[in-house]
Amino acid sequence: MNDMQLRQLVIDELEFEPSINSINIGVSASGGVVTLHGHVRSYAEKVAALQAARRVKGVRAIAQEIDVCYPAEIKTSDEEIAKRVLSVLKWHAMIPDEHVRVTVQKGWVNLSGELDWQYQKKIAEDEVRKLMGVIGVTNSIVVKSPVEAPDIKKKIEAALARNAHVEAEGIRVAVLDNRVCLEGHVNSWEDHDIIENAAWSVPGVQGVDDRLTVAS
């Protein structure tokens, strides 16, 4: 597949995704690297554009250069955004909100603090990026699992072997001080995410160094 064909496939996928108004999104492609530029009307739409591009076969990496431009009539103050963030975290049953700190500057939200699980960190970011007024999220939450798991490597490899979608024999797993390093080639971004999630799902994991490459 050449660059022009890949570019058109990404454009088609953006136009196909109903949650995206793709009219102001530009696409370029070079050697499997896709660049998205232009502007959208919410941060949630920006994330949706990234996810849509990742679904396209042949996309190996994405440069995200889309700006979030809310209409002037719905401009939201940082104070109001902070209140909304605290509220959505407080009412989510799976997030211990007392361990998450929030700062907002010009619409950009920074999440910090410590949580026990990666899924909690991910849920916190997923909920915040949907809020009106947010133009970006920096997720600085640290995963500090209190669980000690000496067999982290074996548990990750077993989880990958159980998954019908992943060719586990091509993935290398190394563990040092409860931090996991993943290496190897995968066939799609979906496989990439499955492997990364499997690593984070093992008790005791405090970090994942993702060195996986997506095949063209």
N, C-alpha and C positions, 0 to 999 in steps of 0.2 A: 504494500500500500504506500503510495507517495503522499507527500505533505498536503497537496491540494485535496486528495480524497479524504484524508484524515480530518482536515479542517471542515469539509462539508459534512462529514458524519457527526462531528461535534455540534455544528450549527443545527443540523436536523434534530439532534437529541435535545438541544436547548429549546427549540421551537415546539417539540413534542411534549415537554414537561409542563403541565398546566399551572404549576406554582411559580413559573418564571415568565416575566415579560421580557423576551429576548431582544426586543427591537433596539435597545441601547447597549447591547453586549457585542463586542467585536471578538473575533477568534483568529489566531494565527497558529501555525504548526511548523515545527522544524525537527526532523529526526525523532519523532515520537514525543517531543515536548510541546505541549499545547499552552498557549498564553491566552488568558481571558482578560479583556479590558473593557472600559466603558463605565456605566453606572447603573445602579438598581435602586429601588425605593425602600429597601429594608435589608438588614443584615441577614435575616432568615432567607431572603431571596438570593443573596450572595452565596450563602452556604449551599443552597439548592442547586445553583449553577455549577459549583465545584463538584457536587455529587453527581450531577448529570454528566459532566465531562468525564468523570472517572468511570462511568459505565460503558464508555465507548471502547470497543476493542482496538488495540493499537496505541492507546494513550499510555505512555510510560511515566510521564511526570507532567505536573501542571504548575504554571506560574500564574498566580492569582493577583491581578492588578485592577480589579473592579472596585470602584468607589461606591459608598452608600450615600445617597443624597435624598434625605427626607424632604417632602414638600414643606415650604416655609410655614404654612398654616398649622402643621402638626409638630413643630419643633418642641422638643421636650427638654426641660432643665436637667442638669446632672443630679440635683437633689431628688427630683421626681423619679428619675431612672433608678437611683440607689434604693428608694423606697419600694419600687416595683420588684427589684432584684431580691431584696430582703424578704418581701412578702412571698414570692414564688418559692424561695428556698425554704421558708418557714413551713409552708403548707404541703411540701412534698414529703411523703412518708419515708422515703428511702435516703433522705439527706439529713444528717445531723447538723442542722444549720448553725448551731452554736460554735462549730469548729471552722466555719468559713467566714473570712473577712472580705469585705467588698469596698472597693474604691472606684469612683467614676470621674473621668476627666474628658470634657468635650464629647460626651457620648460613648467614650471607650471604657469598658468595664474590665477591671482587674480583679480576679478571684484568687485569694491566697488562703493559707491555713493548712491544716493537716486532716486527712481522712484515712480510713482503714483500707478502702478498696478503690481500685481504678474505676469501677462502674459508677461509684458515687461521684467521683470527679467528673466523669463524662456526662452523667445525668445533670449535674449542676450547670455545666456549660451549655448543654442542649436546651435546658429550660430558659437560661438567660438570653441566648441568642434569638429567641422568638419574640422578645419583648420590644414593643414600639419605642423608638428613640435610640436604641442601641446601634452603634455603627461598627463595633468590633468587640472581641472578647480575648483577653489574655488570661489563660488558665494556669496560674502559678501554684495551684494546690499541690501539696506534696503527699504522696501515698506512703503512709507509715504503718504497715500492717504489723500488729503485735505477734503474729503467728510465726513460729520458727518451722521451716519445712526443709529438712536436709535433702529430700528427694525431688526438688523442684524440676531438675532436668528430666528425670524419668516421667514425672507427672505430665509435663508439657508434651513430651514425645508420645506418651500414651494417648493423650487427648487428640493429637494430630493424627495418630494412626486410626483412631475411631471415626474420624470425619471422612465421609465418602467423597467430599469435594476436593480434598487436599492430597497432593502427591507428597507424602511425608518424607519419603526417602531422600528427597532433594533439599531438605531443610536441615541446617546445622544449628544446634542449640548449645550455647555455652552459658554457664552460670558462675558468677563471682560475687560474693558478699550480697546474695539475694537480688542481684541485678542480672537480667537476662540479655544475652546478645543473640539476635536472630540473623542468620545469613542464608543465602540461597536464591534461587530463581522461582518465581511463581507465574502462573498463566494469566492472572487477572487481578484487578484491585479487590475483587470480592474475596479471592483466596488470600490475598495479603491481609485483609481485615480479619478474616477467620483465624489466621495464624497469630496475629498480634493479640487478638482478644483471648485466644487460648492461653497465651503466655501470661497475660494480666489476670486470668481467672484462677491461677494457682495460688493458694494461700502462701503468704510470705514474700511474694514478689514485690519489690519496691521500685523497680525501674526496668524499662525495656529499651535496649539499643536496637533500633530497627534498621538493619542493613539489607533488607530484602529488595530485590529488583524485580520489576514487572516486565515480562516478556513483551516484545513488540509484536 
